[in-house]
Amino acid sequence: MQNPHVKYLKTKKGYFYLFYYEQGNIFCRSFSHDGWTVPQKIAERVAPVFSLCQYEDVAYLLYSGGEGQLYLASSSDFSKWEHRPMMRDTQNTDHTKFFLLPTEDAFHIIYHLPTESTNVDSLVYTSFRNGQWEKPYQIDRFMPMQKTPFLARRLSREHIILYYRTGRNVLSAREMLLTPYTMGSVTPLIQTPSPYTDVSIVNDNEKIHMLYIVRGMFRTQVVYQYKRTSAISTPRVLWEDTNCDNCLAFLENEKVILMWTANGQPMRCVSENGGASFGPVERYMEKFPGYCLKGELLGAQDDSLNAAECYGNAQHGFLPAVFTPSPLPSPKAEQKRPIPQPDYSKAYTALQDAHKKQMEELSTLLVQRSDEVAAVNARWKAQVEKMEAELAILRKENETLRKKQTAPPTPLLSQINDTKKDA
């Protein structure tokens, strides 16, 4: 799941900004061709959960100061930040997730609140207009996910889509239009027999691509599905292992690229036809963090993104390990630095050996199961034959008794005459 303490922002000029929470403070770092800048403290003595967005040329940071105090920080140069209070309430917002969406005349906010039911929250929408909060509106009741209670994505200027759990193992989507205010219906997207531990969703012009991990009792499965208009594809199991996590779906050069880690090893699978089919699963051979996490990836207004999250390194200041999308170098730099082609031969060999070993184990298990089934069938056949023999004896005895009971009685006079004749 996305880490709510880490967010990545891509501006229209192609720069990356990293925002993260650490020891009660919120920091910001920027990336350029010269590398990452030193951390800049934006807010201190705050709650770990915060919301980030950019509208026109201004970046907005919504955070909680604790005890129900909500603040909004804004900056046009990511250097000087202006802070102002937004809300003072008795409700504790230290762990409340906010989704902030500015427009020309208002700040639209979606957040969640606990209800009277255990493990059920209320998804709420409100707006801040002309210096006042409008009356909150309950969107739906839902079951929060682990690290990130719900997911939200901006599709266009005033069009958003929400992803949240409507059941224990059901992930649904709901679209909203802010002007005029319109609420769409709930559409179930993912329904799994076992709990899903991670999910990654990315939208293109035609489909919603969904990659998720289902954890069973002994194994985990990496599953892919897509939704186009009202149709949802059949689940496709891409990988199965004892431990899979940190799945990530993103688009690159009209390809759907899926990544995850299996027992700590990064894996990758690519589709070149929009998710209709996938190539072989590969071991990702480039540099990858040992302490991998996923932070939310955000874009500027009207700036389309090819991913909703980004891999980061929790061991080295949350710096991104995989840019999605990557910063574009200058044309001269592209000519000077040829793109290296990684060697996947060892990965393919290891993957083939693993598959061969798995097939051998399955064959051995199948032989054992066949022997067990044959032994059970033999015992069952012997028991059935024994029961049939006993049943035949009972039928014979029953027939003998029935004949004795139905034989006509001998008259008494005939018995006397027979006795005299014998005398």
C-alpha positions as CSV (number, residue, x, y, z in Angstrom):
1,M,0.0,0.0,0.0
2,Q,1.0,3.6,-0.4
3,N,2.9,5.0,2.6
4,P,0.8,8.0,3.8
5,H,4.0,9.8,5.1
6,V,5.7,10.1,1.7
7,K,4.6,11.9,-1.5
8,Y,6.2,12.7,-4.8
9,L,5.2,15.7,-6.9
10,K,5.9,16.2,-10.6
11,T,5.6,19.7,-12.0
12,K,4.8,20.8,-15.5
13,K,8.5,21.6,-16.1
14,G,9.4,18.0,-15.3
15,Y,11.0,18.6,-11.8
16,F,10.4,16.2,-9.0
17,Y,9.8,17.2,-5.4
18,L,9.8,14.8,-2.4
19,F,7.7,15.5,0.7
20,Y,8.0,13.3,3.7
21,Y,7.3,13.2,7.5
22,E,10.1,12.5,9.9
23,Q,10.2,12.9,13.7
24,G,7.3,15.3,13.9
25,N,8.3,17.5,11.0
26,I,7.5,17.7,7.2
27,F,10.5,18.1,4.9
28,C,10.8,18.8,1.2
29,R,13.6,18.0,-1.3
30,S,13.8,18.8,-5.0
31,F,15.5,17.0,-7.8
32,S,17.3,18.5,-10.8
33,H,20.0,17.4,-13.2
34,D,22.5,18.2,-10.4
35,G,20.9,15.7,-8.0
36,W,18.8,16.1,-4.9
37,T,18.9,19.2,-2.7
38,V,19.3,19.2,1.1
39,P,16.0,18.7,3.1
40,Q,14.0,21.8,3.8
41,K,11.8,21.9,6.9
42,I,8.3,23.1,6.0
43,A,6.3,22.4,9.1
44,E,7.1,21.2,12.6
45,R,5.3,19.5,15.5
46,V,2.7,18.1,13.1
47,A,0.8,14.8,12.6
48,P,2.4,12.2,10.2
49,V,-0.5,12.2,7.6
50,F,-0.7,15.1,5.2
51,S,-2.1,16.0,1.7
52,L,-0.3,17.6,-1.2
53,C,-1.3,19.1,-4.6
54,Q,-0.4,21.8,-7.1
55,Y,-2.9,24.2,-8.7
56,E,-1.6,26.5,-11.5
57,D,1.8,27.6,-10.2
58,V,1.1,27.2,-6.5
59,A,1.8,24.1,-4.3
60,Y,-0.5,23.4,-1.4
61,L,0.2,21.3,1.7
62,L,-2.6,20.4,4.0
63,Y,-1.5,19.0,7.4
64,S,-2.7,18.5,11.0
65,G,-1.1,20.3,13.9
66,G,-2.8,17.9,16.4
67,E,-5.9,18.2,18.6
68,G,-8.1,18.9,15.6
69,Q,-6.1,21.8,14.2
70,L,-5.8,21.8,10.4
71,Y,-3.4,24.1,8.5
72,L,-2.8,24.9,4.8
73,A,0.7,25.9,3.6
74,S,1.2,27.3,0.1
75,S,4.2,28.2,-2.0
76,S,4.8,29.3,-5.6
77,D,8.6,28.6,-5.5
78,F,8.8,25.6,-3.1
79,S,11.1,27.8,-1.0
80,K,9.0,30.3,1.0
81,W,5.8,28.8,2.5
82,E,2.9,30.7,3.9
83,H,0.9,28.9,6.6
84,R,-2.7,29.7,7.7
85,P,-5.2,27.8,9.9
86,M,-8.1,26.1,8.1
87,M,-10.0,24.3,10.9
88,R,-10.2,24.0,14.6
89,D,-12.3,21.0,15.7
90,T,-12.6,18.7,18.7
91,Q,-12.1,15.7,16.3
92,N,-8.6,14.3,16.4
93,T,-7.2,14.4,12.8
94,D,-3.7,13.0,13.5
95,H,-4.4,9.9,11.4
96,T,-7.1,11.2,9.1
97,K,-6.3,11.0,5.4
98,F,-7.2,14.1,3.4
99,F,-7.5,14.4,-0.4
100,L,-7.1,18.1,-1.3
101,L,-8.3,19.5,-4.7
102,P,-8.2,23.3,-5.3
103,T,-10.3,25.0,-7.9
104,E,-10.6,28.6,-9.0
105,D,-12.9,29.6,-6.1
106,A,-12.7,26.8,-3.5
107,F,-10.7,24.0,-1.8
108,H,-12.5,20.7,-2.1
109,I,-11.6,18.1,0.5
110,I,-12.4,14.4,0.9
111,Y,-11.6,12.7,4.2
112,H,-12.8,9.9,6.5
113,L,-14.2,9.7,10.0
114,P,-14.9,6.8,12.3
115,T,-18.5,5.6,12.7
116,E,-20.3,3.7,15.5
117,S,-19.5,0.4,13.8
118,T,-16.1,-1.3,14.3
119,N,-13.7,-1.1,11.3
120,V,-16.2,1.0,9.3
121,D,-15.6,4.6,8.5
122,S,-17.6,7.3,6.8
123,L,-16.2,8.9,3.6
124,V,-17.0,12.6,3.7
125,Y,-16.8,15.5,1.2
126,T,-16.7,19.2,2.0
127,S,-15.3,22.4,0.6
128,F,-13.8,25.6,1.8
129,R,-15.2,28.6,0.0
130,N,-15.1,32.4,0.8
131,G,-13.4,31.7,4.1
132,Q,-16.0,29.3,5.3
133,W,-16.6,25.6,5.4
134,E,-19.6,24.2,3.7
135,K,-21.8,21.5,5.3
136,P,-20.1,18.1,5.0
137,Y,-21.7,15.5,2.9
138,Q,-21.3,11.7,3.5
139,I,-20.3,10.0,0.3
140,D,-20.4,6.4,1.6
141,R,-19.6,4.1,4.4
142,F,-16.5,1.9,3.8
143,M,-13.9,-0.3,5.4
144,P,-10.5,1.4,5.5
145,M,-7.4,-0.3,4.0
146,Q,-4.2,-0.8,6.0
147,K,-1.8,2.1,5.4
148,T,-4.0,4.2,3.2
149,P,-7.7,4.1,4.1
150,F,-8.8,5.1,0.6
151,L,-7.3,6.1,-2.8
152,A,-8.1,9.2,-4.8
153,R,-7.1,10.3,-8.3
154,R,-7.7,13.5,-10.2
155,L,-8.8,12.6,-13.8
156,S,-9.3,16.2,-15.1
157,R,-9.7,19.7,-13.8
158,E,-12.8,19.0,-11.7
159,H,-13.3,15.2,-12.2
160,I,-12.0,12.7,-9.6
161,I,-12.3,9.0,-8.9
162,L,-12.2,7.3,-5.5
163,Y,-11.2,3.8,-4.7
164,Y,-12.3,2.3,-1.4
165,R,-13.4,-1.0,0.2
166,T,-17.1,-1.7,0.2
167,G,-16.6,-5.2,1.6
168,R,-13.9,-7.1,3.4
169,N,-12.4,-8.3,0.0
170,V,-14.2,-5.9,-2.4
171,L,-12.6,-2.8,-3.8
172,S,-15.0,-0.4,-5.5
173,A,-14.7,2.8,-7.5
174,R,-16.8,6.0,-7.5
175,E,-16.5,9.0,-9.7
176,M,-17.3,12.6,-8.7
177,L,-17.7,15.8,-10.7
178,L,-17.3,19.0,-8.7
179,T,-18.9,21.5,-11.0
180,P,-21.8,20.9,-11.2
181,Y,-21.6,18.7,-8.2
182,T,-22.4,15.1,-9.3
183,M,-21.9,11.8,-7.5
184,G,-21.5,8.7,-9.6
185,S,-22.7,5.2,-8.6
186,V,-20.5,2.6,-6.8
187,T,-18.8,0.1,-9.2
188,P,-17.1,-3.0,-7.7
189,L,-13.7,-3.5,-9.4
190,I,-11.9,-6.3,-7.4
191,Q,-13.5,-9.2,-5.6
192,T,-11.2,-11.7,-4.1
193,P,-11.7,-14.9,-2.1
194,S,-8.9,-14.0,0.3
195,P,-7.8,-10.6,1.6
196,Y,-5.7,-8.5,-0.8
197,T,-2.6,-7.0,0.8
198,D,-1.6,-4.5,-1.8
199,V,-3.1,-2.8,-4.8
200,S,-1.9,-0.5,-7.6
201,I,-4.2,1.3,-10.0
202,V,-3.3,3.4,-13.1
203,N,-5.7,4.9,-15.7
204,D,-5.1,5.5,-19.4
205,N,-7.5,6.9,-22.0
206,E,-9.4,3.6,-22.3
207,K,-8.9,1.4,-19.3
208,I,-8.3,1.2,-15.6
209,H,-5.4,-1.2,-15.0
210,M,-5.4,-2.9,-11.6
211,L,-2.6,-5.0,-10.1
212,Y,-3.1,-6.5,-6.7
213,I,-1.8,-9.2,-4.4
214,V,-4.0,-11.8,-2.8
215,R,-2.7,-13.6,0.3
216,G,-3.9,-17.1,0.9
217,M,-3.0,-19.4,3.8
218,F,0.2,-20.7,2.4
219,R,0.9,-18.6,-0.8
220,T,0.4,-15.2,-2.3
221,Q,-0.7,-14.5,-5.9
222,V,0.0,-11.4,-8.1
223,V,-3.2,-10.8,-10.1
224,Y,-3.9,-8.3,-13.0
225,Q,-7.3,-7.1,-14.2
226,Y,-8.5,-4.1,-16.3
227,K,-11.8,-2.3,-16.6
228,R,-13.0,-0.8,-19.9
229,T,-16.3,1.1,-19.9
230,S,-18.6,-1.3,-17.9
231,A,-16.7,-4.5,-18.6
232,I,-14.1,-6.0,-16.3
233,S,-11.6,-8.5,-17.5
234,T,-11.1,-12.0,-16.1
235,P,-8.4,-12.1,-13.3
236,R,-5.0,-13.1,-14.7
237,V,-2.6,-14.7,-12.2
238,L,0.9,-13.5,-13.2
239,W,2.9,-14.9,-10.3
240,E,2.6,-17.2,-7.3
241,D,5.0,-17.4,-4.4
242,T,5.2,-17.7,-0.7
243,N,5.6,-13.9,-0.1
244,C,4.8,-11.1,-2.6
245,D,4.4,-7.4,-1.8
246,N,4.9,-3.8,-3.1
247,C,3.1,-4.2,-6.4
248,L,3.3,-1.2,-8.8
249,A,1.5,-0.6,-12.2
250,F,2.6,2.2,-14.5
251,L,2.5,3.2,-18.2
252,E,5.6,3.8,-20.3
253,N,5.7,4.3,-24.1
254,E,2.2,2.9,-24.6
255,K,3.2,-0.2,-22.5
256,V,1.7,-1.5,-19.3
257,I,4.5,-2.3,-16.9
258,L,3.8,-4.3,-13.7
259,M,6.3,-4.7,-10.9
260,W,6.3,-6.4,-7.5
261,T,8.7,-8.0,-5.1
262,A,8.7,-11.8,-4.5
263,N,10.6,-12.8,-1.3
264,G,12.4,-9.5,-1.5
265,Q,13.4,-9.9,-5.2
266,P,12.0,-7.3,-7.7
267,M,10.1,-8.8,-10.6
268,R,8.7,-7.2,-13.7
269,C,6.1,-8.0,-16.4
270,V,5.4,-6.0,-19.6
271,S,2.3,-5.8,-21.8
272,E,2.6,-4.1,-25.2
273,N,-1.1,-4.3,-26.2
274,G,-2.8,-2.5,-23.3
275,G,-3.1,-5.5,-20.9
276,A,-4.5,-8.0,-23.4
277,S,-1.5,-10.3,-23.0
278,F,1.8,-10.2,-21.1
279,G,5.4,-11.2,-21.8
280,P,7.4,-13.5,-19.5
281,V,8.0,-12.4,-15.9
282,E,11.6,-11.1,-15.6
283,R,13.8,-10.4,-12.7
284,Y,14.4,-6.6,-12.4
285,M,18.1,-6.3,-12.8
286,E,18.6,-2.6,-12.2
287,K,19.3,-0.9,-8.9
288,F,16.5,-1.5,-6.4
289,P,16.1,-0.5,-2.7
290,G,16.5,-3.1,0.0
291,Y,13.9,-1.3,2.1
292,C,11.3,-0.5,-0.6
293,L,8.1,1.5,0.0
294,K,5.5,3.2,-2.2
295,G,4.7,6.9,-1.9
296,E,1.9,8.7,-3.6
297,L,2.8,10.3,-7.0
298,L,1.0,13.5,-7.8
299,G,1.0,15.9,-10.7
300,A,0.2,19.5,-11.5
301,Q,-3.2,20.6,-12.7
302,D,-4.1,19.1,-16.1
303,D,-0.8,17.2,-16.1
304,S,-1.4,13.6,-16.9
305,L,0.6,11.0,-15.0
306,N,1.5,7.5,-16.0
307,A,1.4,6.2,-12.4
308,A,-0.4,6.8,-9.1
309,E,2.6,6.0,-6.9
310,C,6.4,5.7,-7.0
311,Y,8.9,3.4,-5.4
312,G,11.1,4.9,-2.7
313,N,14.0,3.9,-0.5
314,A,13.1,4.0,3.2
315,Q,16.8,3.5,4.1
316,H,18.1,6.5,2.2
317,G,15.7,9.4,2.9
318,F,12.8,8.1,0.8
319,L,14.6,9.0,-2.4
320,P,12.8,7.5,-5.4
321,A,14.3,4.3,-6.8
322,V,12.2,4.2,-9.9
323,F,11.1,7.4,-11.5
324,T,7.6,7.1,-13.0
325,P,7.9,9.0,-15.3
326,S,11.6,9.7,-15.4
327,P,12.9,13.2,-15.8
328,L,13.7,14.0,-19.4
329,P,17.4,14.7,-20.0
330,S,18.6,17.2,-22.6
331,P,19.0,16.0,-26.2
332,K,22.8,16.4,-25.8
333,A,22.8,14.3,-22.7
334,E,20.9,11.6,-24.6
335,Q,23.5,11.5,-27.3
336,K,26.4,11.3,-24.9
337,R,24.9,8.6,-22.6
338,P,23.7,5.5,-24.5
339,I,21.0,3.6,-22.6
340,P,22.6,0.4,-21.3
341,Q,20.7,-2.8,-22.0
342,P,20.6,-5.1,-19.0
343,D,21.5,-8.8,-19.4
344,Y,18.5,-11.0,-18.5
345,S,20.1,-14.3,-19.4
346,K,21.0,-15.2,-15.8
347,A,17.5,-14.2,-14.7
348,Y,15.9,-16.4,-17.4
349,T,18.1,-19.3,-16.4
350,A,17.3,-18.9,-12.7
351,L,13.6,-18.5,-13.5
352,Q,13.6,-21.7,-15.7
353,D,15.3,-23.7,-12.9
354,A,12.8,-22.5,-10.4
355,H,9.9,-23.5,-12.7
356,K,11.5,-26.9,-13.3
357,K,12.0,-27.5,-9.6
358,Q,8.4,-26.5,-9.0
359,M,7.1,-28.8,-11.7
360,E,9.1,-31.7,-10.2
361,E,7.7,-31.0,-6.7
362,L,4.2,-30.9,-8.2
363,S,4.8,-34.2,-10.1
364,T,6.0,-35.9,-6.9
365,L,3.0,-34.6,-5.0
366,L,0.7,-35.8,-7.8
367,V,2.1,-39.3,-7.6
368,Q,1.7,-39.4,-3.8
369,R,-1.9,-38.2,-4.2
370,S,-2.6,-40.9,-6.9
371,D,-1.3,-43.7,-4.6
372,E,-3.4,-42.4,-1.7
373,V,-6.5,-42.2,-3.9
374,A,-5.8,-45.8,-5.2
375,A,-5.4,-47.1,-1.6
376,V,-8.6,-45.4,-0.5
377,N,-10.5,-46.8,-3.6
378,A,-9.3,-50.4,-2.8
379,R,-10.4,-50.1,0.9
380,W,-13.7,-48.7,-0.2
381,K,-14.2,-51.5,-2.8
382,A,-13.5,-54.2,-0.2
383,Q,-15.9,-52.7,2.2
384,V,-18.6,-52.4,-0.4
385,E,-18.1,-56.1,-1.4
386,K,-18.3,-57.2,2.2
387,M,-21.5,-55.2,2.7
388,E,-23.0,-56.7,-0.5
389,A,-22.2,-60.2,0.7
390,E,-23.8,-59.5,4.1
391,L,-26.8,-58.0,2.4
392,A,-27.2,-61.1,0.2
393,I,-27.3,-63.3,3.3
394,L,-29.8,-61.1,5.0
395,R,-32.0,-61.2,1.8
396,K,-31.9,-65.0,1.8
397,E,-32.8,-65.3,5.4
398,N,-35.6,-62.8,4.9
399,E,-36.9,-64.8,2.0
400,T,-37.0,-68.1,4.0
401,L,-38.9,-66.4,6.9
402,R,-41.3,-64.9,4.4
403,K,-42.1,-68.4,2.9
404,K,-42.7,-70.0,6.3
405,Q,-45.1,-67.2,7.3
406,T,-47.1,-67.4,4.0
407,A,-47.4,-71.4,3.8
408,P,-51.2,-72.6,4.2
409,P,-52.0,-74.2,7.6
410,T,-52.8,-78.1,7.6
411,P,-56.4,-79.0,8.6
412,L,-56.8,-80.9,11.9
413,L,-59.0,-83.7,10.4
414,S,-56.4,-84.5,7.7
415,Q,-53.8,-84.8,10.3
416,I,-55.9,-87.3,12.3
417,N,-56.7,-89.5,9.2
418,D,-53.1,-89.5,8.3
419,T,-52.3,-90.7,11.8
420,K,-54.8,-93.6,11.6
421,K,-53.6,-94.8,8.3
422,D,-50.1,-94.9,9.6
423,A,-51.4,-96.9,12.6
